[in-house]
Amino acid sequence: MAITKVQLVENVQHEVGFSRNDSVEIIETLLELIKHSLEQGDDVMISNFGKFRVREKEARRGRNPATGESLILDPRRVVTFKCSGKLRDLVNNGNGKKKKKRVAKGLRVK
């Protein structure tokens, strides 16, 4: 299940103790700052979370799946996200700590 903006506001409100209006303003301001930076082509890096980056994609040949017609797709900008190592470990291991690999005696891990 995805977390919504309303849930973010509620979490800020309950965890930090701000009023609902202040919590809404904080979340809206944060998201606007991120959107503005990405719109300008700047990367957004949040420590222990990850990095949002704007990538330029070249024009390319594509195909209309309904008709099979070949066409040229215009160049465009896309936003990519790369999570931090700490977030990746947290997602994979549930506690943010790296799991030790167990290897049977005599076997090598590639």
C-alpha positions in Angstrom: 0.0 0.0 0.0 1.3 3.5 -0.9 1.5 6.2 1.7 -0.5 9.3 0.8 0.2 13.0 1.4 -2.6 13.0 4.0 -0.9 10.2 5.8 2.4 12.1 5.7 0.7 15.1 7.2 -0.9 13.0 9.9 2.4 11.4 10.8 4.1 14.8 11.1 1.2 16.0 13.2 1.3 13.1 15.6 5.1 12.4 15.7 6.3 16.0 16.0 3.2 17.5 17.7 2.6 20.3 15.1 -1.0 21.5 14.4 -2.7 20.1 11.3 -2.3 23.4 9.4 1.4 23.6 10.3 1.9 19.9 9.2 0.2 20.5 5.9 2.4 23.6 5.3 5.6 21.7 6.1 4.7 18.8 3.7 3.5 21.1 0.9 6.7 23.3 1.3 9.0 20.3 1.2 7.3 18.8 -1.9 7.3 22.2 -3.7 11.1 22.6 -2.9 11.8 19.1 -4.3 9.6 19.8 -7.4 11.2 23.2 -8.1 14.7 21.8 -7.8 13.9 18.9 -10.2 12.2 21.3 -12.6 15.4 23.4 -12.7 17.4 20.2 -13.5 19.0 20.0 -10.1 19.5 16.7 -8.2 17.8 16.3 -4.9 19.8 14.2 -2.4 18.3 13.4 1.0 20.9 11.8 3.4 20.1 8.2 4.4 17.1 8.2 1.9 18.3 8.6 -1.6 18.9 10.8 -4.7 16.4 12.1 -7.2 18.0 13.0 -10.5 16.7 14.4 -13.8 17.8 12.5 -16.8 17.7 13.7 -20.4 16.4 11.0 -22.8 17.2 11.3 -26.5 14.6 11.0 -29.3 14.1 7.4 -30.1 12.1 5.1 -32.5 9.0 3.6 -31.0 5.9 1.7 -32.0 2.2 2.3 -31.4 1.2 -1.1 -29.8 -2.4 -0.8 -31.0 -1.6 -0.2 -34.7 2.0 -1.4 -35.0 2.8 2.0 -36.6 6.4 3.0 -36.2 7.0 6.6 -34.9 9.7 8.8 -33.4 9.3 9.6 -29.7 10.4 13.1 -28.8 13.3 13.8 -26.5 12.2 14.2 -22.9 13.3 14.6 -19.3 12.6 11.9 -16.7 13.1 11.8 -12.9 14.9 8.8 -11.5 15.5 7.8 -7.9 18.4 5.8 -6.5 18.0 4.8 -2.8 20.8 5.1 -0.3 22.6 2.1 0.9 21.0 2.5 4.3 17.5 2.6 2.9 18.3 -0.4 0.6 19.5 -2.4 3.7 16.5 -1.4 5.7 14.1 -2.5 2.9 16.0 -5.8 2.3 16.7 -6.8 5.9 13.9 -5.0 7.8 16.3 -3.5 10.4 18.9 -1.6 8.5 21.7 -4.0 9.3 23.4 -6.1 6.7 22.8 -9.8 6.9 25.8 -12.1 6.9 25.9 -14.6 4.1 26.1 -18.2 5.3 28.1 -20.4 3.0 28.4 -24.2 3.2 31.9 -25.4 3.9 33.9 -25.7 0.7 31.5 -23.5 -1.4 32.4 -20.1 -2.7 30.0 -17.1 -3.1 30.3 -15.4 -6.4 
